[in-house]
Amino acid sequence: MATAVATISDRARAGIYASPALLPGVPRTPSDAEREVVRDIMQEFSQYVNWRSTFASQWEEAAELILPTSRNTFFYQNFSWPGQKKTQQQVDASGMLALHRFAAICDSLLTPRNMTWHALAANDDYVMKDRATRLWFEKVTKILFKFRYAPNANFSAQNNSNFQSLGAFGNATMFVDAFDGRDYGGQVGLRYKAVPLGETFYGENHQGRVDRIIRWFRMTAYQAVQRWGLANLPAGLRSALDQHSQWLFNFLHCVRPRRDYDAQRIDARALPFESHYVSVEGQCLMQPGGGYRTFPYSVSRYDQTPLEVYGRGPAQMVLPSLKTLNAQKRTFLKQGHRAADPVLLVADDGIIGMDLRPGAVNKGGVNSDGRPTVHILPTGNIQVNEKMMDMEKAIINDVFLVTLFQIMVESPQMTATEVVERANEKGILLAPTVGRQQSEYLGPMIDRELDILSTLTNNGVPILPPMPPRLREAGGNYEVEYTSPISRAQKMQEVSATFRWVEQLSKLAMETGDPSIMDRFDSDTAAADTAQTMGVPESYVADDRQVMAKRKARADAQARQEQIQAAPAQAGIMKAQAAQVKAGMVAPGGPGGQQQQPQGVPG
C-alpha cells in the first residue's frame, strides 16, 4: 500500500521536532506544521481502515463462535459497554476449547516458561571460538530471560493472549517498551502489551515485512494526562478532565520508517522509525515527534494469502465446520429436549389435560385392552446427529493441533524409537506454520528487547555487560539460536535416523555373528549429540572426565572379578607344586632345581 509520508514537507518535519513553550493549564494551539503531520497520518489511517474492512467482517464472524470477548472490536469507532454480554450467538463451546488448547500448545512449543527457549550467538563462527564471547552471550541471555519474565513485564499473560488471537484471527501484535517505573520506585525493565487486533492497522514494505503500524486506542482524559502531561492535553478534553469523566477518547499511535533519517544527527531524526501520537478529537500531536531505533511492534501472522497484508488463522480455515457444529448443536439440544420431555399424541376424543406430576393417575391413558391411548412423537435418531457433531469436532481439533498431541497421550506404551518417530513427524507437520512465528514474531521481538536493555541502567550501572574485544571488533552482530521444543522436534530427524541405523547394524551383527560391524558406530559422539537434540538437561549428561572415571572404575572392577574367578585355579596350581616339592619331584627353587636367591642378597 502506498504511503503518504512523501507528502509532508521538510519544513513541516523540522517544525514538529521543536518542543513548544508550554504552560501548564493553558491549552496550546497546534502549529501549521503539526496540523500537516496530523492530516497526513489521518489520511493514511483512513486508507488502512477501508482496506481492512473485509477482514474485519470475517474476524467478527469467527469471534462470535470461538472468542466472543473480541466481538464488536474490529471496526473503527466500534464501542461496547463494559460488561456487555457477548455470547448470544455461541451454542457450542468446542471451538473455544480448541482455541485455548491451541494457545497452550503454541506456548509450550515456542516459548515455554520452564526452559531457555533461545540462545544468542555471534553470527561469525570465528568470533564464537573466543571463550569470552561465548560467556558474554550466555550472560546476556540470562539477563534477557530475567527481565522478560519479571512480574512487571507481564510477558507470559500477554504472549498467551497473542497466541489466542493468532488462532482465532490469524494475526497477533506485541508492543515492547521500557517499563515506566515512575510510580514504582524507579524500577527499570521491559513491558509487554498484546495489542488487540481491532486496534492495529498494518502496512508492508516492498519485501513483505510489516514496517508500519497505526494503532487506534482509547483513553480517558485522566489517563492522557498521566501519559503525556497536562500541558499537552487538547482543549476539548479539559472539561472531561475537570468533571472526572470516564468517557474514552480516541488516539492514534503511528510508527513508520523515517523519510528524513540521518544517523549523524543527535535528535529524533537519528532514529530509523518515527513515532507520533495523535488525538483524533483534538486533531493535534500529543507530544513532539519521537522515534525508535528498532520497530516496537512484533507482528505474527499464521498464514498469508498472496496480495494480502493480514494473515488467516486456523479459525478461518475451519469456519464452515465451526458454523456447522453450532447449527448441529441447536438441533441436538432440540432432540434432547424432546426426548427428555416428549410431545404427547392423543386421539381427538382422547384424554385431555394430562397430569404429568409424579405419582399422578390419568384416566383414559389406556383402553379396555390395555393398549396405551397416548403416544410419544418420534424425535429422530439423535445418535446420527451426535456422530455428525463428532466429525466436525475432529476437523476443528485437527486444524488447532489438538489431535496431534492427543496421539502421544493416548499411546503411553510406545517404545523409545516410536516416541522419536512421533516427535519427528510432529516437527515435520508443525514446522511450516508454527515455525513461522520464530522468524516473524519472536525474532523482531528479541531484537527490540536487546535494544531496550542496552539503554537501561540500574543505579548508574548498565544492565548489559560490556562486550568483549573480539565481539566489539566484529560489530557486535549476533543471531538467535532457538532451542524450544519445536526447534528440537525439527531436528529429531537426525535422532530418528541414528536409531534406525543402530537397530539395523545390531540385527546384521546378530545374523552374521560378526560384532565388528558395530565398530562403525561412535557411541560417545552419538550419545552427546542425541542428548543435546532431545533437550536433556546438561546436568544429567556426564562430561568427558566423568566418563573416563566411570570406565576406569568399571575396568578395575572387572579385573578384580577376573582375579576372584581365577583364584581357585591358582590355588590348585600352588597346591600341586607344593606336593611335588614335598615328594622330591621338584626342587624348592622351582623347576630348575636351584634355590632362588632373595632379592637384594648377594649369592
SEGU-849883 format. One record per residue (C-alpha): residue number from 1; residue in three letters; x, y, z. Coordinates in Angstrom, 1 decimal. Example, Ala and Ser with C-alpha at 12.3 -4.5 7.8 and 13.67 -1.06 7.14 Angstrom:
2
1/ALA/12.3/-4.5/7.8
2/SER/13.7/-1.1/7.1
//
This chain:
603
1/MET/0.0/0.0/0.0
2/ALA/1.4/3.4/-1.0
3/THR/2.2/5.7/1.9
4/ALA/1.5/9.4/2.1
5/VAL/4.7/10.1/4.0
6/ALA/6.3/11.8/1.0
7/THR/3.6/14.5/1.0
8/ILE/4.9/16.0/4.2
9/SER/7.3/18.9/3.5
10/ASP/10.7/19.1/5.1
11/ARG/9.7/22.3/6.8
12/ALA/6.8/20.6/8.5
13/ARG/9.0/17.8/9.6
14/ALA/11.5/20.2/11.1
15/GLY/8.7/22.0/12.9
16/ILE/7.4/19.0/14.8
17/TYR/10.7/18.2/16.4
18/ALA/10.9/21.6/18.2
19/SER/9.4/21.4/21.6
20/PRO/7.0/24.4/22.0
21/ALA/6.9/26.5/25.1
22/LEU/4.0/25.0/27.1
23/LEU/2.3/26.5/30.1
24/PRO/0.5/24.1/32.5
25/GLY/-3.2/24.7/32.5
26/VAL/-3.1/26.8/29.3
27/PRO/-4.5/25.0/26.2
28/ARG/-1.9/25.0/23.4
29/THR/-2.6/25.8/19.8
30/PRO/-1.2/23.3/17.2
31/SER/1.2/24.8/14.7
32/ASP/0.7/24.6/10.9
33/ALA/3.5/22.0/10.7
34/GLU/1.8/19.9/13.3
35/ARG/-1.5/20.1/11.6
36/GLU/0.1/19.0/8.4
37/VAL/1.6/15.9/10.0
38/VAL/-1.8/15.1/11.7
39/ARG/-3.6/15.4/8.3
40/ASP/-1.1/13.1/6.7
41/ILE/-1.5/10.5/9.4
42/MET/-5.3/10.7/9.4
43/GLN/-5.3/10.3/5.6
44/GLU/-3.1/7.2/5.8
45/PHE/-5.2/5.8/8.6
46/SER/-8.4/6.2/6.6
47/GLN/-6.9/4.1/3.8
48/TYR/-5.9/1.3/6.2
49/VAL/-9.5/1.3/7.7
50/ASN/-11.1/1.0/4.3
51/TRP/-8.8/-1.8/3.1
52/ARG/-9.2/-3.8/6.3
53/SER/-13.0/-3.7/6.5
54/THR/-13.5/-7.1/4.6
55/PHE/-11.1/-8.8/7.1
56/ALA/-13.0/-7.2/10.0
57/SER/-16.2/-8.9/8.9
58/GLN/-14.5/-12.3/8.9
59/TRP/-12.9/-11.7/12.3
60/GLU/-16.3/-10.7/13.7
61/GLU/-17.8/-13.9/12.5
62/ALA/-15.1/-16.0/14.0
63/ALA/-15.2/-14.1/17.3
64/GLU/-18.9/-14.9/17.6
65/LEU/-18.1/-18.7/17.6
66/ILE/-14.8/-19.1/19.4
67/LEU/-13.7/-15.8/21.1
68/PRO/-16.8/-13.8/21.9
69/THR/-14.9/-11.4/24.1
70/SER/-13.4/-9.8/21.0
71/ARG/-16.8/-9.2/19.4
72/ASN/-17.6/-5.7/18.2
73/THR/-14.0/-4.6/18.3
74/PHE/-12.8/-4.8/14.7
75/PHE/-14.3/-1.7/13.1
76/TYR/-13.1/1.8/13.7
77/GLN/-15.2/3.6/16.3
78/ASN/-17.0/0.4/17.5
79/PHE/-17.9/0.7/21.1
80/SER/-19.1/-1.9/23.7
81/TRP/-20.2/-1.0/27.2
82/PRO/-18.0/-2.7/29.8
83/GLY/-19.6/-5.9/30.9
84/GLN/-21.8/-6.2/27.9
85/LYS/-23.0/-9.8/27.1
86/LYS/-21.3/-11.2/24.0
87/THR/-22.1/-14.9/24.0
88/GLN/-25.6/-14.8/22.4
89/GLN/-24.5/-16.4/19.2
90/GLN/-22.5/-19.2/20.7
91/VAL/-24.2/-22.5/21.3
92/ASP/-21.3/-25.0/21.1
93/ALA/-18.0/-24.3/23.0
94/SER/-15.9/-26.9/21.3
95/GLY/-14.2/-24.3/19.1
96/MET/-13.4/-22.1/22.1
97/LEU/-11.9/-25.0/24.0
98/ALA/-9.8/-26.0/20.9
99/LEU/-8.6/-22.4/20.7
100/HIS/-7.4/-22.3/24.3
101/ARG/-5.6/-25.6/23.8
102/PHE/-4.0/-24.2/20.6
103/ALA/-2.7/-21.2/22.6
104/ALA/-1.3/-23.6/25.2
105/ILE/0.3/-25.7/22.5
106/CYS/2.0/-22.7/20.9
107/ASP/3.3/-21.5/24.2
108/SER/4.7/-24.9/25.1
109/LEU/6.3/-25.4/21.7
110/LEU/7.7/-21.9/21.1
111/THR/8.1/-20.1/24.4
112/PRO/7.9/-22.5/27.4
113/ARG/8.5/-20.7/30.6
114/ASN/10.3/-23.6/32.3
115/MET/13.2/-23.6/29.8
116/THR/15.5/-21.3/28.0
117/TRP/13.9/-21.4/24.6
118/HIS/16.5/-19.5/22.7
119/ALA/20.1/-18.5/23.0
120/LEU/22.3/-15.8/21.5
121/ALA/25.5/-16.3/19.5
122/ALA/27.7/-14.3/17.2
123/ASN/26.9/-14.8/13.5
124/ASP/30.6/-15.4/12.8
125/ASP/32.0/-18.8/13.8
126/TYR/35.4/-17.4/14.3
127/VAL/34.2/-14.9/16.8
128/MET/32.3/-17.7/18.7
129/LYS/35.6/-19.5/19.2
130/ASP/36.5/-16.8/21.7
131/ARG/35.6/-18.1/25.2
132/ALA/35.0/-14.5/26.5
133/THR/32.4/-14.0/23.7
134/ARG/30.6/-17.2/24.5
135/LEU/30.4/-16.3/28.1
136/TRP/29.2/-12.8/27.3
137/PHE/26.3/-14.2/25.2
138/GLU/25.4/-16.7/27.9
139/LYS/25.3/-13.9/30.5
140/VAL/23.2/-11.6/28.2
141/THR/20.8/-14.5/27.5
142/LYS/20.2/-15.0/31.3
143/ILE/19.7/-11.2/31.8
144/LEU/17.2/-11.1/29.0
145/PHE/15.1/-14.0/30.4
146/LYS/15.3/-12.5/33.8
147/PHE/13.7/-9.2/32.6
148/ARG/11.3/-10.9/30.2
149/TYR/9.7/-13.0/32.9
150/ALA/9.8/-10.4/35.6
151/PRO/6.4/-9.7/37.2
152/ASN/6.4/-6.1/35.9
153/ALA/7.0/-7.2/32.4
154/ASN/3.8/-9.4/32.2
155/PHE/5.2/-11.3/29.2
156/SER/3.5/-14.7/29.8
157/ALA/-0.1/-13.3/30.0
158/GLN/0.3/-11.1/27.0
159/ASN/2.0/-13.8/25.0
160/ASN/-0.8/-16.2/25.7
161/SER/-3.3/-13.5/24.5
162/ASN/-1.4/-13.2/21.3
163/PHE/-1.5/-16.9/20.6
164/GLN/-5.2/-16.9/21.1
165/SER/-5.5/-14.0/18.6
166/LEU/-3.3/-15.9/16.2
167/GLY/-5.5/-19.0/16.4
168/ALA/-8.8/-17.1/16.1
169/PHE/-7.9/-14.4/13.6
170/GLY/-4.5/-15.3/12.1
171/ASN/-2.8/-12.1/13.4
172/ALA/-1.2/-11.0/16.7
173/THR/0.8/-7.9/17.7
174/MET/3.1/-7.4/20.7
175/PHE/4.2/-4.0/21.7
176/VAL/7.5/-4.0/23.6
177/ASP/8.7/-0.9/25.5
178/ALA/10.7/0.1/28.5
179/PHE/8.8/-0.3/31.8
180/ASP/7.6/3.0/33.2
181/GLY/8.8/2.9/36.8
182/ARG/8.0/6.4/37.9
183/ASP/5.3/5.2/40.2
184/TYR/7.3/2.0/41.2
185/GLY/10.3/3.4/42.9
186/GLY/12.2/4.0/39.7
187/GLN/12.3/0.3/38.7
188/VAL/13.7/-0.5/35.2
189/GLY/12.8/-3.3/32.9
190/LEU/10.7/-4.3/30.0
191/ARG/6.9/-4.1/29.5
192/TYR/4.8/-6.1/27.0
193/LYS/1.4/-5.3/25.6
194/ALA/-0.6/-7.7/23.5
195/VAL/-2.4/-5.2/21.2
196/PRO/-5.9/-6.2/20.3
197/LEU/-6.3/-7.0/16.6
198/GLY/-9.1/-4.4/16.3
199/GLU/-6.7/-1.7/17.3
200/THR/-3.9/-2.5/14.8
201/PHE/-3.6/-1.5/11.2
202/TYR/-0.6/-2.9/9.3
203/GLY/1.4/-1.7/6.3
204/GLU/4.1/-3.7/4.5
205/ASN/7.3/-2.7/2.7
206/HIS/8.3/-3.9/-0.8
207/GLN/9.7/-7.1/0.7
208/GLY/6.5/-8.1/2.5
209/ARG/7.7/-7.2/6.0
210/VAL/5.4/-5.1/8.3
211/ASP/7.3/-1.9/8.8
212/ARG/4.5/0.5/9.7
213/ILE/1.6/0.3/12.1
214/ILE/-1.1/2.7/13.1
215/ARG/-2.7/1.7/16.4
216/TRP/-6.1/3.1/17.3
217/PHE/-6.8/3.1/21.1
218/ARG/-8.9/4.9/23.7
219/MET/-8.1/6.7/26.9
220/THR/-9.9/8.8/29.4
221/ALA/-8.7/12.4/29.8
222/TYR/-7.1/11.5/33.2
223/GLN/-5.1/8.7/31.5
224/ALA/-4.0/11.0/28.8
225/VAL/-2.7/13.5/31.4
226/GLN/-0.8/10.7/33.0
227/ARG/0.7/9.6/29.7
228/TRP/1.6/13.0/28.2
229/GLY/1.1/15.7/30.8
230/LEU/-1.5/18.4/31.3
231/ALA/0.3/20.8/29.0
232/ASN/-0.2/18.5/26.0
233/LEU/-3.9/17.8/26.7
234/PRO/-6.1/19.2/23.9
235/ALA/-8.5/21.9/24.8
236/GLY/-11.6/19.8/24.0
237/LEU/-10.6/17.3/26.7
238/ARG/-10.1/19.8/29.5
239/SER/-13.8/19.7/30.6
240/ALA/-13.8/15.9/30.7
241/LEU/-10.7/16.0/33.0
242/ASP/-12.3/18.6/35.3
243/GLN/-15.5/16.5/35.6
244/HIS/-13.6/13.2/36.2
245/SER/-15.4/11.8/33.2
246/GLN/-14.8/8.2/32.3
247/TRP/-15.6/8.7/28.7
248/LEU/-13.0/7.3/26.3
249/PHE/-11.4/9.5/23.7
250/ASN/-9.7/8.3/20.5
251/PHE/-5.9/8.4/19.9
252/LEU/-3.6/7.0/17.2
253/HIS/0.0/5.8/17.5
254/CYS/1.7/5.9/14.2
255/VAL/5.1/4.2/13.7
256/ARG/6.6/4.1/10.3
257/PRO/10.1/4.4/8.6
258/ARG/11.5/7.8/8.8
259/ARG/11.8/9.5/5.4
260/ASP/14.4/12.1/6.7
261/TYR/16.5/9.6/8.6
262/ASP/20.0/10.9/9.3
263/ALA/22.2/8.7/11.5
264/GLN/24.6/11.6/12.1
265/ARG/22.1/13.8/13.9
266/ILE/21.5/13.9/17.7
267/ASP/17.7/14.5/17.7
268/ALA/14.8/12.2/16.8
269/ARG/15.8/12.2/13.1
270/ALA/18.7/9.9/14.0
271/LEU/16.1/7.2/14.7
272/PRO/15.1/4.9/11.8
273/PHE/11.4/4.8/12.8
274/GLU/9.3/7.9/13.5
275/SER/6.6/7.8/16.2
276/HIS/3.6/10.2/16.5
277/TYR/0.7/10.1/19.0
278/VAL/-2.4/11.8/17.6
279/SER/-5.5/13.0/19.4
280/VAL/-8.4/12.3/17.0
281/GLU/-10.8/14.7/18.8
282/GLY/-8.2/17.4/19.2
283/GLN/-6.6/16.9/15.8
284/CYS/-3.1/17.5/17.3
285/LEU/0.0/15.7/18.3
286/MET/0.2/14.7/21.9
287/GLN/4.0/15.2/22.1
288/PRO/6.8/16.4/19.8
289/GLY/7.9/13.9/17.2
290/GLY/9.9/11.0/18.5
291/GLY/11.1/7.6/17.2
292/TYR/12.6/4.2/17.8
293/ARG/15.9/2.5/16.9
294/THR/14.0/-0.8/16.4
295/PHE/10.4/-1.4/15.4
296/PRO/8.5/-1.6/18.7
297/TYR/5.7/-3.8/17.3
298/SER/6.3/-7.5/16.7
299/VAL/3.7/-8.8/14.3
300/SER/2.7/-12.5/14.0
301/ARG/0.7/-13.9/11.0
302/TYR/-0.3/-17.6/10.9
303/ASP/-0.8/-18.0/7.1
304/GLN/-0.8/-15.4/4.4
305/THR/-2.6/-15.2/1.1
306/PRO/-0.9/-13.5/-1.9
307/LEU/-1.6/-9.8/-2.2
308/GLU/-2.9/-9.6/1.4
309/VAL/-1.3/-7.9/4.3
310/TYR/-3.2/-9.6/7.1
311/GLY/-2.9/-13.3/7.9
312/ARG/-5.5/-16.0/8.1
313/GLY/-5.7/-18.3/11.0
314/PRO/-6.9/-21.8/11.9
315/ALA/-10.4/-20.5/12.6
316/GLN/-10.7/-19.1/9.1
317/MET/-9.7/-22.5/7.7
318/VAL/-12.5/-24.3/9.5
319/LEU/-15.1/-21.6/9.7
320/PRO/-17.6/-23.8/7.8
321/SER/-17.1/-26.5/10.4
322/LEU/-17.5/-24.1/13.3
323/LYS/-20.7/-22.8/11.9
324/THR/-22.0/-26.3/11.0
325/LEU/-21.2/-27.5/14.5
326/ASN/-23.0/-24.6/16.1
327/ALA/-26.1/-25.3/14.0
328/GLN/-25.9/-29.1/14.7
329/LYS/-25.7/-28.3/18.4
330/ARG/-29.0/-26.4/18.2
331/THR/-30.7/-29.4/16.6
332/PHE/-29.1/-31.8/19.1
333/LEU/-30.4/-29.7/22.0
334/LYS/-33.9/-29.7/20.5
335/GLN/-33.8/-33.5/20.0
336/GLY/-32.5/-34.0/23.6
337/HIS/-35.3/-31.7/24.9
338/ARG/-37.9/-33.6/23.1
339/ALA/-36.5/-37.0/24.2
340/ALA/-36.4/-35.8/27.9
341/ASP/-39.8/-34.0/27.8
342/PRO/-41.6/-35.6/24.8
343/VAL/-44.5/-34.4/22.8
344/LEU/-47.6/-36.5/23.5
345/LEU/-50.1/-37.6/20.9
346/VAL/-53.7/-38.4/21.7
347/ALA/-56.8/-39.0/19.7
348/ASP/-59.4/-36.3/19.0
349/ASP/-61.7/-37.8/21.7
350/GLY/-58.8/-39.0/23.9
351/ILE/-57.6/-37.9/27.3
352/ILE/-57.4/-34.1/27.8
353/GLY/-55.4/-32.3/30.4
354/MET/-53.0/-35.0/31.5
355/ASP/-51.4/-34.7/34.9
356/LEU/-47.6/-35.1/34.4
357/ARG/-46.8/-34.8/38.1
358/PRO/-45.0/-37.8/39.8
359/GLY/-47.5/-40.3/41.1
360/ALA/-50.5/-38.8/39.3
361/VAL/-53.3/-41.0/37.9
362/ASN/-54.6/-40.3/34.4
363/LYS/-57.8/-42.0/33.5
364/GLY/-58.2/-42.9/29.8
365/GLY/-54.5/-43.4/29.3
366/VAL/-55.1/-47.0/28.2
367/ASN/-58.1/-48.6/26.6
368/SER/-60.0/-51.7/27.8
369/ASP/-57.5/-53.9/26.0
370/GLY/-54.6/-52.3/28.0
371/ARG/-53.2/-50.6/24.9
372/PRO/-52.0/-47.0/25.5
373/THR/-54.1/-44.3/24.0
374/VAL/-51.3/-41.7/24.5
375/HIS/-48.2/-41.9/22.2
376/ILE/-44.9/-40.1/22.0
377/LEU/-43.9/-38.1/19.0
378/PRO/-40.7/-39.6/17.4
379/THR/-37.7/-37.3/17.9
380/GLY/-35.5/-38.7/15.2
381/ASN/-32.2/-40.5/15.5
382/ILE/-30.2/-38.5/18.0
383/GLN/-27.1/-40.8/17.6
384/VAL/-26.8/-39.7/13.9
385/ASN/-26.6/-36.1/14.9
386/GLU/-24.1/-36.9/17.6
387/LYS/-21.8/-38.7/15.1
388/MET/-22.1/-35.7/12.7
389/MET/-21.0/-33.4/15.5
390/ASP/-18.1/-35.6/16.3
391/MET/-16.9/-35.4/12.7
392/GLU/-16.9/-31.6/12.8
393/LYS/-15.2/-31.6/16.2
394/ALA/-12.4/-33.8/14.7
395/ILE/-11.8/-31.4/11.9
396/ILE/-11.6/-28.5/14.3
397/ASN/-9.3/-30.3/16.7
398/ASP/-7.0/-31.2/13.7
399/VAL/-6.5/-27.7/12.5
400/PHE/-6.0/-26.4/16.0
401/LEU/-3.2/-29.0/16.5
402/VAL/-5.1/-30.7/19.4
403/THR/-5.3/-34.1/17.7
404/LEU/-1.6/-34.1/17.1
405/PHE/-0.8/-34.0/20.8
406/GLN/-3.6/-36.4/21.8
407/ILE/-1.7/-39.2/19.9
408/MET/1.2/-39.0/22.3
409/VAL/-1.1/-39.1/25.4
410/GLU/-3.3/-41.9/24.2
411/SER/-0.3/-44.1/23.3
412/PRO/1.7/-44.3/26.5
413/GLN/3.1/-47.8/25.7
414/MET/5.2/-46.6/22.8
415/THR/8.9/-47.6/22.7
416/ALA/11.7/-45.1/22.7
417/THR/12.1/-45.4/19.0
418/GLU/8.4/-44.9/18.4
419/VAL/8.4/-41.8/20.6
420/VAL/11.3/-40.4/18.5
421/GLU/9.5/-41.2/15.3
422/ARG/6.3/-39.4/16.5
423/ALA/8.3/-36.4/17.6
424/ASN/9.9/-36.3/14.2
425/GLU/6.6/-36.5/12.5
426/LYS/5.2/-33.7/14.8
427/GLY/8.2/-31.5/13.9
428/ILE/7.6/-32.0/10.2
429/LEU/3.9/-31.2/10.5
430/LEU/4.3/-28.1/12.6
431/ALA/7.4/-26.6/11.0
432/PRO/5.6/-24.7/8.1
433/THR/3.0/-22.9/10.3
434/VAL/4.1/-22.7/13.9
435/GLY/7.8/-22.4/12.9
436/ARG/7.0/-19.1/11.0
437/GLN/6.5/-17.4/14.3
438/GLN/10.2/-17.6/15.1
439/SER/11.2/-15.5/12.1
440/GLU/8.3/-13.0/12.0
441/TYR/7.2/-12.7/15.7
442/LEU/10.0/-13.8/18.1
443/GLY/13.0/-12.6/16.1
444/PRO/12.0/-8.9/15.9
445/MET/10.8/-9.1/19.5
446/ILE/14.2/-10.3/20.7
447/ASP/15.9/-7.5/18.7
448/ARG/13.6/-5.0/20.4
449/GLU/14.2/-6.4/23.9
450/LEU/18.0/-6.2/23.5
451/ASP/17.8/-2.7/22.1
452/ILE/15.9/-1.5/25.2
453/LEU/18.1/-3.3/27.6
454/SER/21.2/-1.8/26.0
455/THR/19.9/1.7/27.0
456/LEU/18.9/0.9/30.6
457/THR/20.9/1.4/33.8
458/ASN/20.4/0.3/37.4
459/ASN/21.8/2.9/39.8
460/GLY/24.0/4.2/37.0
461/VAL/25.3/0.7/36.1
462/PRO/24.4/-0.5/32.6
463/ILE/22.1/-3.6/32.6
464/LEU/24.1/-5.3/29.9
465/PRO/27.8/-6.1/30.5
466/PRO/30.4/-4.5/28.2
467/MET/31.2/-6.5/25.0
468/PRO/34.4/-8.5/24.9
469/PRO/37.1/-7.1/22.5
470/ARG/36.7/-9.6/19.7
471/LEU/32.9/-9.2/19.6
472/ARG/33.2/-5.4/19.6
473/GLU/35.7/-5.6/16.7
474/ALA/33.1/-7.7/14.8
475/GLY/30.5/-5.0/15.2
476/GLY/28.5/-6.8/17.9
477/ASN/26.5/-8.7/15.3
478/TYR/24.5/-11.6/16.7
479/GLU/22.0/-14.3/15.7
480/VAL/19.3/-16.1/17.7
481/GLU/19.6/-19.8/18.1
482/TYR/16.2/-21.3/19.0
483/THR/16.2/-24.2/21.5
484/SER/12.5/-24.5/22.0
485/PRO/10.7/-27.9/21.7
486/ILE/9.5/-27.1/18.2
487/SER/13.1/-26.4/17.2
488/ARG/14.2/-29.7/18.7
489/ALA/11.3/-31.5/17.1
490/GLN/12.5/-30.3/13.7
491/LYS/16.0/-31.7/14.5
492/MET/14.6/-35.1/15.6
493/GLN/15.2/-36.4/12.0
494/GLU/18.8/-36.9/12.9
495/VAL/18.0/-38.8/16.1
496/SER/15.4/-40.9/14.3
497/ALA/17.9/-41.8/11.5
498/THR/20.5/-42.7/14.1
499/PHE/18.1/-45.0/16.0
500/ARG/17.2/-46.8/12.7
501/TRP/20.8/-47.2/11.7
502/VAL/21.9/-48.7/15.0
503/GLU/18.9/-51.0/15.0
504/GLN/19.8/-52.3/11.6
505/LEU/23.5/-52.7/12.5
506/SER/22.5/-54.7/15.6
507/LYS/20.3/-57.1/13.6
508/LEU/23.1/-57.5/11.0
509/ALA/25.7/-58.3/13.7
510/MET/23.4/-60.9/15.3
511/GLU/22.6/-62.5/11.9
512/THR/26.2/-62.7/10.8
513/GLY/27.8/-63.3/14.2
514/ASP/30.3/-60.6/13.4
515/PRO/30.3/-58.0/16.2
516/SER/32.9/-55.9/14.3
517/ILE/30.0/-54.4/12.3
518/MET/29.2/-52.2/15.3
519/ASP/32.7/-50.7/15.1
520/ARG/31.4/-48.0/12.7
521/PHE/29.2/-46.7/15.4
522/ASP/30.7/-43.9/17.5
523/SER/28.6/-44.2/20.6
524/ASP/30.2/-41.3/22.5
525/THR/29.5/-38.7/19.9
526/ALA/26.0/-40.1/19.2
527/ALA/25.1/-40.1/22.9
528/ALA/26.2/-36.5/23.4
529/ASP/24.5/-35.1/20.2
530/THR/21.3/-37.1/20.9
531/ALA/21.1/-35.7/24.4
532/GLN/21.5/-32.1/23.1
533/THR/18.9/-32.6/20.3
534/MET/16.4/-34.1/22.7
535/GLY/16.8/-31.4/25.3
536/VAL/18.3/-33.5/28.1
537/PRO/19.4/-31.1/30.9
538/GLU/23.2/-30.6/30.8
539/SER/23.5/-31.7/34.5
540/TYR/22.1/-35.1/33.5
541/VAL/24.9/-35.7/31.0
542/ALA/28.4/-36.8/32.2
543/ASP/31.3/-34.9/30.9
544/ASP/34.5/-36.5/29.4
545/ARG/36.3/-36.6/32.8
546/GLN/33.3/-38.3/34.5
547/VAL/33.0/-40.8/31.6
548/MET/36.7/-41.7/31.9
549/ALA/36.4/-42.2/35.7
550/LYS/33.4/-44.4/35.2
551/ARG/35.1/-46.5/32.6
552/LYS/38.3/-46.8/34.8
553/ALA/36.2/-47.9/37.8
554/ARG/34.4/-50.4/35.6
555/ALA/37.7/-51.8/34.2
556/ASP/39.1/-52.1/37.7
557/ALA/36.0/-53.9/39.0
558/GLN/36.2/-56.3/36.0
559/ALA/39.9/-57.0/36.7
560/ARG/39.1/-57.7/40.4
561/GLN/36.3/-60.1/39.3
562/GLU/38.6/-61.9/37.0
563/GLN/41.1/-62.3/39.8
564/ILE/38.4/-63.7/42.1
565/GLN/37.3/-66.1/39.4
566/ALA/40.9/-67.2/38.7
567/ALA/41.8/-67.7/42.4
568/PRO/40.6/-71.4/42.7
569/ALA/42.7/-72.4/39.7
570/GLN/45.8/-70.6/41.0
571/ALA/45.3/-72.2/44.5
572/GLY/45.2/-75.6/42.9
573/ILE/48.4/-75.0/40.9
574/MET/50.2/-73.8/44.1
575/LYS/49.0/-76.8/46.0
576/ALA/50.2/-79.2/43.2
577/GLN/53.6/-77.5/43.2
578/ALA/53.9/-77.8/46.9
579/ALA/53.1/-81.6/46.7
580/GLN/55.7/-82.1/44.0
581/VAL/58.3/-80.3/46.2
582/LYS/57.5/-82.4/49.2
583/ALA/57.8/-85.6/47.1
584/GLY/61.2/-84.5/45.9
585/MET/60.0/-84.4/42.3
586/VAL/60.8/-80.7/42.0
587/ALA/63.4/-78.6/43.8
588/PRO/62.1/-76.0/46.1
589/GLY/63.6/-73.2/44.0
590/GLY/61.4/-74.2/41.0
591/PRO/61.6/-76.5/38.0
592/GLY/65.3/-75.8/37.5
593/GLY/66.2/-77.3/40.9
594/GLN/68.0/-74.2/42.2
595/GLN/67.1/-72.2/45.1
596/GLN/66.1/-68.6/44.2
597/GLN/68.1/-66.0/46.0
598/PRO/66.1/-63.4/47.8
599/GLN/66.1/-60.1/46.0
600/GLY/68.9/-57.8/47.1
601/VAL/71.0/-60.6/48.8
602/PRO/74.4/-61.4/47.1
603/GLY/75.0/-65.0/46.1
//
